[in-house]
Amino acid sequence: MKYLVCLSLYMLSLTCVASSLIEGEDGYRLWLKYDRINNAAVATGYDEQLSDYHVFGESETIEVLRNEVEYAFGQMGLKPHVTEPQRARLLIAAGVKAERLATEFEIDIKQAAQEGYVIRQRHNDDGKSLVLVLANTDEGALYGTFRLLKEMQLRHSMSAINIVSAPKIKLRVLNHWDNLDRHVERGYAGQSIWDWHKLPEYRYQRYIDYARANASIGINGTVLNNVNADPLILTPHYLTKVKALADIFRPYGLKVYLSVKFSSPQLIGNLSTSDPLNHQVQQWWKDKVAQIYAEIPDFGGFLVKANSEGQPGPGDFGRTHAQGANMLAKALAPYNGHVMWRAFVYANEKGEERSKQAYSEFTPLDGQFDANVLVQVKNGPIDFQPREPFSPLFGAMPNTPLMMEFQITMEYLGFSTHFVYLGPMYEEVLQSDTYARGKGATVAKVINGQLFNHQVTGMAGVSNIGTDRNWTGHIILQSNWYVFGRMAWDPEIASVEVADDWVRLTLSQDDDVVAIVTEMMMTSHQTAVDVMTPLGLHHIMGAGHHYGPAPWVDFLGRDDWNSTYYHRADEYGIGFDRSPSGENAVAQYFSPLSAQFADPKTTPEKFLLWFHHLPWSYVVASSRRTLWEELVHRYYEGAQQVQAMADNWDKLEGRLDPHQFRQVQMAMDIHVKEALWWRDACVLYFQQFSNQPIPQGLVHPTKTLDEMKQMSFPHAPGQG
């Protein structure tokens, strides 16, 4: 492993040299740029306070920590000098040594728990100022070091620094929907970064930088492959390749997990069944798990998509989700592995409205899952729509740990060409009150274990990472990876704080620029909703590839795959009636939400058409416009907001790195065009039913509805 550490620093240096030969920042360095400190006073202060340092310990994690400090200090223009502990001004330690230093300097490191850290400024007996980064584990020391380096990148003072931070979520995991052929389902930033063909021998520098980036924001797990899993991932040929990645990631505290196909015993094990109660099947999984842990002793466990969208599962054998999950859990338990069992299930034959099915299927199983099983629940009850109410499962399974699943990749929010910061959306969901135990029972408190006293907790994010040089296909969309990590560490952090940090770390330290870009980021999600699905509309995108508007889709094989199933526009009005007079999905929420959502007068306008089918003449309270007029105005305002974003970005020319500026500017050109497309397509389509004119003063679309219906995109990226 030591050669990897050395290679990492050597290649990082080469990367920076190469970048300096080509003017501009291409985005590869993400938020770990460590740019030279041009303020002489700040640089001198850091040199005096930090450059003489000592890192205690010799583990692989401590070694990469030590190298990160050396590299970062050098890049920032400081004069790093490793010295004896008694001469050092910066001390970094974990475990027993950290405990001794904590006692000596009267620092409580119990607050840091297993993975957290304490950063304190103290004075020694000679009156010399010291900065200490202390943790109970090597991983905590690594996270603390990245936090110290972040504070330095933000040019914060080390005088009287006082930081205590520990993760509130145990499993903080990226989900890669990456196939073994390197195609990424719902991926828009190039191919999968895992080159399975060249592994295990060929190990890209990108693998190391991926681990560094994740460690810097506290992500401690990665599911390498698609939930629509290929069983070959469990064969010895591929497990050798998985081991190579696990070996690279281990020093960074990053465990590997695998998505598994439930029918693997039949497909690669030569068994006649995959029934979870069959003893041969159970033994096959036990043997397979033992084989994995023999190669990867810190393997994290399995992610499972079962009995969903054609994937096999325990239901194929008349068994429950709990019985299927528990079979895998028992195989993993001796090694402290976990099962993350997805609750994304729906089927036509059940005769129940799609948004209700996960709740109906899983709540009867509450308390039946083994202790090392987490049920992984999407943030909303449908499927990562631009805006959804939170899933009613949150709060409804007090005896089962529920793991949040957010989508970082933007399957329904403009792929990788729309400027959308997802922090406000994540925050909206996490701060939603479930009322499961009265007022204040937020979704965040459900998933962090606080509400129901769960010790095993988790948050998953479907990755937006690919082989594009800037990792995410769009510079701004790096912020969604970043905010996911920050919110997985602390689900109650404010999204605006994270946005401000990200802009300063990635784009500019100029306060005016930071204010402009942060404001754009903070309003971008609402803009995306207005562009695509205002007032609670949902699932009206193109069929299959999910690209662009297509509210007319009515030809797919299942009712609940069609746009018309969701908006239900007719001459009377528009919207899905999930009130007590309709599908009564509101009954799945706790009081007072169930009553609030049942009445259009008390339903938040952002969810109005999610829960109600209302007449075109319905008066929207906030604007006093009719529903038709309000819907049209929302679409027009959305497009105008995107144009305003583009104009604001243009004003930053010369104040940002030219490469970063131009990348976003080109994407904004696409975003503006597609916002107009969404506006025109949806307004013209719904006008057929309202039979009302476009309100006075608004420009009319230049294309006809038929022209837009004929648009075809057979090679749109990211298709499943």
N, C-alpha and C positions, 0 to 999 in steps of 0.2 A: 504493500500500500504506500510505502514511503516514496516510491518512484512516482506515484500518482500525484502526491503532494508537490514534489519538486517540479514535475511536468506542469502542474497547474500554475505555479508561479511563473515558470519560464514562458509558458504559452500566454499567460495574461500579459506579461511584459511585451511579448511579440505582438499581441493584439493591439496594445496601446501604441506601439511604434508604428504598426501598419496604419492605425487610425490617423496618426499624426501626418502620414504621407499624403493622405487624402483629406482635404479640408472638410470638416464637418463631422457631426456625431450621427452614426447610423442607427442608434438605438440598441445595439447589442449589449451594452453594459447595464442596461436597465436602470435601477435606482442605486446601483453600486458603482457609481462613476468615480468617486474619490478625486474629484478635480482639484487641481492645485489651489491652495489658499492664497489669494492675491492681496488680502488685507494683512499688511505686515504686522500689525498689533496682534491680530488673532493668531497668526502663525507663530509669532514669538511667544505668545501666551501658552499655546499648545506645546511648543518645544520645551518650555520651562516646566510645564506641569505634567507632561506625558511621555516625552521622547525617551527618557531613561526608564525602561520598563523591564519587568520580569514576569514570566508566565510559569507557574508551577505545574509539574506533571509531565508525563511522557506518553500518554495514550495517543491513538490515532486522531481522536477528536481534538485533543490539546495541541497536537502537531499542526492540524489545519487551522486552528484558532491562531496559533503563534505566527503561522505564515500569512494569514489574513491581516494581522496587525502590521507585520513588516511591509507587506505589499501596499496596504492602504496608507500608512504613514509616508512611505516613499512617494506614492502618487500625489499626495497632498502637499508635497514639498517640505515635509518635516525631516528631521535628522534622527531617525530611530536608532537607539543604542540599547542592546540587550546587556543588562548589568546584573550584579549580585543583588539579592533581595534587599539588603540593608542600604544599598545606594539608590534603589529604584524609586521613581516618583509615581509609577503606575504598577500596581500589583494585581494579577489575575490568578484566581485559584478556585479549585473545586474540592469537594469532599472534606477529608480530615484537615488538610492544610487550610481550607477556607474556614472551617470551624475554629481553628486556632487563631487565625487572623481576626475573625469575628469577635472572639472572646477578648483578644488583646485590644481591639479598637471599639469594643462595646457596640457591636452591630448585631442585630437580630436577623439571622439568615433563615430561621424557620419559616418566615413569611414567604420565602422564595419557593417553598415546597419542592416537588421533585424536579421540575424543569425550569423554574424561574431563576431570578437573579436579584442581587442587590448591588447598586452602584453608589458609593458613598465617598465624600471628600472628608479626610481626617488629617490630623497633625501627629507626627511622631514625637518622641521624647525631646528631640532637638528642635521642635517647632517647625519642622519641614512639612509642607503640604503634600499629602498623598491622595491619590485616587485609587480606590479598591473596587474591583469587580469580583464579587464572591457568589458562589452557587453551591448547591448540595451535590450536583452531578456535573460531569463534563459537558453534557448537552446544555445544561443551564448556563455554564460558563461561556459556551459558544454563543448562545442567544444573547447573553449579557454583553459580550464583546461586540457583536453586531449592533446592539443598541448604543453602546458607547461610540462606535464609528458613525452611526446615524446622527447622534448628537453633534459630533464633530463636523459632519457634512452640512448640518444645519447651522454651524458656526455658533453653537450654544456655549456658554461659559461653563468651565469645569469648577469654578469657585462655588463651594457649598452645594455641589451636585448631590441630589438625594432622590434616587429612583429605586422603587421596589416593584417588581412586576413578576407575575406568575400566570400561566395560562389558565383560563376558566373552562376550557374544553380539552379533553384528554386526547382524542383522535382528531387531528387536523389534516385532512387528507384531500389531495387532488385526485380526481377521477379522469383518466385519459380514455377517451373513446377511440383508441388507436387499434387498428387491425394489424395483423402480422404482415400484410403486404404493404404497410406504411400508409395506407389510406386512413384518414381521420374522419370518422362519422361526425357530422356537424362541426368539422374543423375548417377554418378559413385563413390559416396562416402557413400554408405549405403542407408538406408531408409530416408524418410522425417523426419525432426526433429520434425514436428508437430504430436503429438500423439492424434489424434482426438478422439479416443476411451476413453482415460482417462481424457481429458479436459471436463469441466472446473475445476474440483476439483484438479487434479494432475498437478502440475506446476513444470516442471523440472528446475534445476539450469541452464541447457543449454539455456533455453529461455532468462534468464537474461544475461548470458554471450554473447549470440548472439546480444542482444540489446547494450551491452557495446562495443562490437567490432565494430558494425555499427556506433555508436555515435563517436567512436574514429577517424573515417575517414570521418565523415560528412554525412553518408547516413541517409536520413530522411523519408524513406518510404519503405514498403515491401508489395508486392502482394503475398498473402499466398498460392494461389492455381493455378493450371495449366490453361493456356490459353484455352486448350481443356476442358472447364469447366464442372463440374458436377452441375446441377441446385440445388442439395440438399444443396449447401453451403449457399443458400439464405433462407433456412427454419429456423424457430425459434430454432430447435434443434441444428443446427450448428452455428447460429448467437450467441447463448449463449457462445459457445466455442471460436468464434472469439473475442467476448468481453473480455474473460479472457486474451487472448494474447494482445489485445489492452491495457488493464489495466497494464500489465507488461511492455509494450514497451513505454507507454506514458511519463514516467519521463525521458526517454532517447531521446525524440524528434522524435520518430519513429512512424509514422502513418501507420495504416494498410489499405490496399486496397484489393479488391476482383476481380478476373476474373469472368465474368458472361457469361452465355449462353444466346444468344439473344432470343431463343425460350422459356425462362423460364416462361413467362405468360401462355403458353400452357402446359408446362410440369409439373409445380407445382402450377399454378394459375387457372386451370380449364377454361381457355379461349379458344376460338376456333381459335384464330389467334394471331400472334405476330407482326402484321403490325404496324410500328411505327407511322403511321398517324391515327390509330384507337383510338378513345377517351377512350375506355375501357382499352386498352393496356397502353396508356399514364398514366391513373389514377392508374393502377396496379403498374407501376414503381414508381410513386410518393408516393403511400402508402408504398411500400417496402422500398424506401429510407428513408421515415419518420420513419419507424420501426427501421431501422439500426441506424439512428442518435439518436434516443431515448435511445439506449443502448451504442452507441459509438459516443460521440459528436464531436470527432476530426477525424472521419472516412475520409479517403483520397479520395475515389472514386472508379471508375470501370476501369478495363482493359478489352478490348474486341477484340476477334478474330472472325471475321464475314465473311461469304462467302469465306472461305479459307479452303482447304483440308477437305471439307465435313461439316464444321461447318455452322450452320444456320446464316442468316443475313438478312438485309433489302432487299437485292437483291431477296430473295425468294418471296417478295411481290411487286416486281417492283419498289422498292425505292432505293435511293442512299445511299452510306456510310454516307454522310452528314446528311441525314434525319434520319438515324438510330442513329448516334452519338448525334445529337441535341435533340432527344427525351430523351435520358438518361441525357444529359447535363442540360436540363430544370428541370429535377427532382432533380438534385444535386445542382444546382446553389444557391438556398436559403441557403444552408449549406456550401457554398464555396468549394464544392467538384469538382473533375475533372474527365473527361473521357479521357482515353488513348486508342485511336482507332488504332489498328495495320494496317499497310499498306502492310502486307505480304499476298498478294492475287495473285492467278494465277489459270487458268483453261484451260483445253484442248480445250473446245468448243469455246474459243475466237479466235482461229486461229492465235494467235500472239505469237511470241517467248517469252519464260518465263521471261527473264531478263527485258523485256520492259513493262510488264503488269501493275506493280504497278504505274509507271509513267503515263501510258495511262489512268488508271482508276481514279487516284487521282488529277492530275493537272487540269482537267476540273472543279473540285470541289473547287479550291482555292478560299478562301473568303466566302465560304458558311457554314463553321463550326462556331458554337457558340463560344463565347470568352473563355469558360472553357473547350474546347476540344483541345487536342494535338494529332496530327497524329504521331504515333510511327513507325519509319522507321528503318529497319535493316541496318547495316553499308554498306552492298553491295546489288546488285540487284538480287542475287540468294538466298543464304541461309547459312550464316556463314561459308563459305568455308575458307580453310587455308589462302588464299589471294583472295580478290576481289577488283576491283576498287570501289570507293565510289558510293552509289546509286545516280543516276541523279536527284532523287527527292530533294536532298539537294540543295537549291538555286532556285528550280523551283516553289516553292509555297510561294511567298513573303507575302501573306496575311493570312497564316496559320502557327501557331507554330508547328515546327517539332521536335519530341523527338527522340534522338538517341537510338537505341536498339543494344547493344553489347551482345555477348554470352560469359559469364565467364566460364560456363561449356564447356568442350571440346568435343562436339559431333563429330566434324570432325578433331580433332587435337590430337587424341590418348587417349581419355577418361581420366582416372586418372593415367595412367602409363607412359606417356611421359612427359619429362622435357621441358615445353614450357611456357615461360613468355610472356603474351599477351600485355604488355605495349607498345612495339614497334609497334605492329599491330594497337592498338588503336590510338597511336600517328600518325602513317602514315595516317590513315583515317581522324583524326581530323585536321591535318595540310594540307590536300589536298585542293588545290585551286579550288573552283567551277567556278570562274570568273563570278558569277551571277551579280556582280556589278563592273566588272573589276578586275584587279589583286589585290590579297590580300583578296578576299572574301572566306575565308576558311570555311570548314565544321564546325569548332569550332565556328566561328562567326555566322553561321546560327543557330546553336542550342542554343547558349547562348543569343540569342535575339539581339545581337549587330547589325547585318547586316540589319535586317528589323524592328528593334525597337519593338520586342515582349516582353511583360512583363511576360508572363507565359512561362517557359522554362523547359526542362526536359531531363534526361538521364536515361535509364533503362539498367540493366544488368541481363541476365538470370543466376541465381545462380548456383554455383557448390558445394553447402553446403549439407551435409548429416550427418547421425549419426555416421560415422567413428570418432574414437577418435580424429583424427587430423582435423576433419571438412571437408576436401576437398579430402581425399583419397590419397594425396601426399603432403608432406610438402611444396614443391616448389610451388604448385598450390594455396596455401594460398595467394601468392603474386598477383594472378589475382583478387581475391576479394579485396585485399588491393589497387591495382593500379586502379581498377574501382572506388572505393570510392574517391581516391585522384584526379582522372581526372574528376569525376562528380563535385567535388568542384571547380576544376580549369582545364578546358579542354586544357589549353595551357601549363601545367606543363610538364617538360621533363621526359620521362619514365626512363631515366638512374638515375635521381635524386631519383625517387621513389624506384627504384630497390636497390640503395645503402642504403636508409633508411630501407627498408624492411629487407635486409640481416643483418644489424646491430641490428635491433630490434628483429629479430627472430632466427638468426643462430650464429653470432659471431661479436665481436667488433674488432677483429684482422684485421688490415688494409690489410695485405696480403691476408687473407682469403676472406675478403670483395671484394677485387679487382678480385680475381679468380672467385668467384661465380657470381658477378655482370656481368663480361664479359661473362660467360656461359649463364646467363639469357638474356643478350642483343643480343646475336647471335642465341638464341634458336628458335625464330620464323622463321627466314630465313632458319634455318636448317630444321624445320618442313615442310616448303614449298618445299624445295629441296627433302626431303624424299618422299613427297606425290604428290604434284601437281606443279612441276616446270614450269616456263615460261608461266604461265597463264592457265594451265590445271585446271579443277575443276570438282567436283561431280563425282569422279570415285571410290567411296568407296563401301563397301558391301551393299547389298540391305536390307532395313528395319532397321537393327540394326546399320548400318553405321560403322561397325567394319572392319578394314583391307582393302586391295586393292581389287577392282573388276571392272576393266575397261571393262570387257566383259559383264556386265549386260545389257541385251537387251530384257528381258522377262516380265517386269512389265506392268501393265495395261495402264499406261499413258506414252506417249513418253518422257515427261520431267521428269520422275522418273528414266529413264535409263541412265547408264553411256555413252553408245554409242551416245546418243543424244547430249552430251556435247563435247566429244573429236573428234568425226567424223573422226576417223582415216581410211584411205584407202590407196590404192597403190600410190596415188599421194602425200598425205601428211597428216597433222593432224591440228586440231584446229577448232574453231567455227567462221565462217565468220559473224561478226557483223558490218562489214564495209559497206559503201554505195552500194557495189556490192552484199552484202548479206542481212542480216536482218536489217541493217542500225540502229542498236542500238546506234551507235555513235552520231546520230542526236539528241539524248536526252540530250547531254552535251552541255554546252555553248562553244562558240569560245573563245580561240583557241583550246580547248580540242577536240572538234568534229573533227577538221582537223588533229590534232596530232594523235588521235586514229584511224583515217581513213587510215593512211598510215603505213604499217609495218616498214618502215625505221625510222619513228619518234615515233612510239608507244614504250613506255618503255618496255624493255625486260620482265619485271615481268608480263606484261599483253599481251605479244605477241600472245599467242594462245587463249586468251580470246576473242580477237577482230578479229583474222585472221586465215584462213585455208591456211597453207603454205606448199610448197613442201618439201619433206625430204632433198632435196639438197640445200634449202635456206641457205645462209651464215649468221650466227649470228654475228652481228657486234663486240660485245665485245671480242669474242674468235677467230673469223674467222673460227670456225668449221661449218660443215654442221648442219642443224637442228637435224638430227638423232644423230650425234655425240654429239652435245651439250646436247640433252635430256638425253642420256645415261650417259654422264659425270655428269650431275646434280644429277641424281639418285644415282650414285656411290659416288659422293662427299657428298651427304646428309647422306648416311649410314656411310661414314668415319667420318663425323663430329659428329655423334651420338657416335661412338666409342671413338672419342677424348674427348667428354664430359664425358663419363664414366671413361676414364683413368684419366682425370683431377679431377674428383670427388674422385676416389680411393686415389689420392695423399693427400686428406684432412683428411684421417683417423688419428685419434689422435688429430686433431685440431678442431674437432666439437664434439658436444654431441654425444655419441655412438648410442643412439636410433635414433636421427635425421639422422645421417650419414647412418646407416644401412637401414632405411626406403627408403631413396633416392637411395642407392646402389642397393637394390632389384628391385626397379622400373626401374633403369637404365638397369639392366639385361634384363628386358622385352623390354624396348625401343630399345636396340641394336638388339635384335632378330627380332623385328617387323620392324625396318628400313631395314634390309636385306630382309625381306619378301616383303615389298613394292618395293624395288629395283628390285628384281628378277621377281616378278609378272608383274610389269609394263613394264620392259625392254623386257621380253619374249613375252608379249602380243603385244606390239607395233612393235616388230621385224617382226611379221607375215605380217605386212603391208609394212614396209620399205624394207623388203627383203635384209637387209644389215647386215654385221657381227657386233658383239660387238667389239668396237675399241680395238686395240692391247694393251696389258698390263693390261687389266681389267679381273679379274677372272670371270669364267662363273658360272651361277647358278647351284646349286647341284640338285634342284628339277625341274621337267618338268612343263610346263604350265598346262597340264592336271591334274597333281597332285595338283597344287594349286587351280585350278578351283573346285576340288572336296572337298576342305576344307569347313566345315559347322560349324556354330556357333548358333544353335537355341536358346541358353540360354545366349547370350551376354547381358550385363546389359544395362539398360536405354531405352529399346524399348518403343515405344509409344503404 
